[in-house]
């Protein structure tokens, strides 16, 4: 992939990592609070929405680097042409999944913003519309990353060309 694309999605990945780090302290505060008899309100809702947002922020970098989780049992048993077909089919499947998520999430995102959707009760109510927006925007970005990857694959590139040297397949 282009270095500009990878650089941009790396920033999203870094934001997700920072968010996960902060979230760990929120969970720690909640656990410690429960030990001393003070429960932090809204932690469950905050964590539930955050995990979804963190995962979606990380999808584009995974796609750009071609480092999806996969089993190599069949992949290693086929010829180079077979590997190219598997790479292309996996990208087309991923493209379809993210198109479906974006398509299905658009109306919910708009409604969520319009009504100011929140989760939770009491002192801390967690807004849902930022999470819905992240899901939609990252799905659209993932579609664009898959399209870029598919064009490169059709041009003769292989997914292994995009993986970093330190990455290993499962």
Secondary structure in CASP SS format (residue, H / E / C, confidence):
PFRMAT SS
TARGET T0000
AUTHOR 0000-0000-0000
METHOD secondary structure of the structure
MODEL  1
X C 1.00
X C 1.00
X H 1.00
X H 1.00
X H 1.00
X H 1.00
X H 1.00
X H 1.00
X H 1.00
X H 1.00
X H 1.00
X H 1.00
X H 1.00
X H 1.00
X H 1.00
X H 1.00
X H 1.00
X H 1.00
X H 1.00
X H 1.00
X H 1.00
X H 1.00
X H 1.00
X H 1.00
X H 1.00
X H 1.00
X H 1.00
X H 1.00
X H 1.00
X H 1.00
X H 1.00
X H 1.00
X H 1.00
X H 1.00
X H 1.00
X C 1.00
X C 1.00
X C 1.00
X C 1.00
X C 1.00
X C 1.00
X C 1.00
X H 1.00
X H 1.00
X H 1.00
X H 1.00
X H 1.00
X H 1.00
X H 1.00
X H 1.00
X H 1.00
X H 1.00
X H 1.00
X H 1.00
X H 1.00
X H 1.00
X H 1.00
X H 1.00
X H 1.00
X H 1.00
X H 1.00
X H 1.00
X H 1.00
X H 1.00
X C 1.00
X C 1.00
X C 1.00
X C 1.00
X C 1.00
X C 1.00
X C 1.00
X C 1.00
X H 1.00
X H 1.00
X H 1.00
X H 1.00
X H 1.00
X C 1.00
X C 1.00
X H 1.00
X H 1.00
X H 1.00
X H 1.00
X H 1.00
X H 1.00
X H 1.00
X H 1.00
X H 1.00
X H 1.00
X H 1.00
X H 1.00
X H 1.00
X H 1.00
X H 1.00
X H 1.00
X H 1.00
X H 1.00
X H 1.00
X H 1.00
X H 1.00
X H 1.00
X H 1.00
X H 1.00
X H 1.00
X H 1.00
X H 1.00
X H 1.00
X H 1.00
X H 1.00
X H 1.00
X H 1.00
X H 1.00
X H 1.00
X H 1.00
X H 1.00
X C 1.00
X C 1.00
X E 1.00
X E 1.00
X C 1.00
X C 1.00
X C 1.00
X C 1.00
X C 1.00
X C 1.00
X E 1.00
X E 1.00
X C 1.00
X H 1.00
X H 1.00
X H 1.00
X H 1.00
X H 1.00
X H 1.00
X H 1.00
X H 1.00
X H 1.00
X H 1.00
X H 1.00
X H 1.00
X H 1.00
X H 1.00
X H 1.00
X H 1.00
X H 1.00
X H 1.00
X H 1.00
X H 1.00
X H 1.00
X H 1.00
X H 1.00
X H 1.00
X H 1.00
X H 1.00
X C 1.00
X C 1.00
X C 1.00
X C 1.00
X H 1.00
X H 1.00
X H 1.00
X C 1.00
X C 1.00
X C 1.00
X C 1.00
X C 1.00
X C 1.00
X C 1.00
X C 1.00
X C 1.00
END
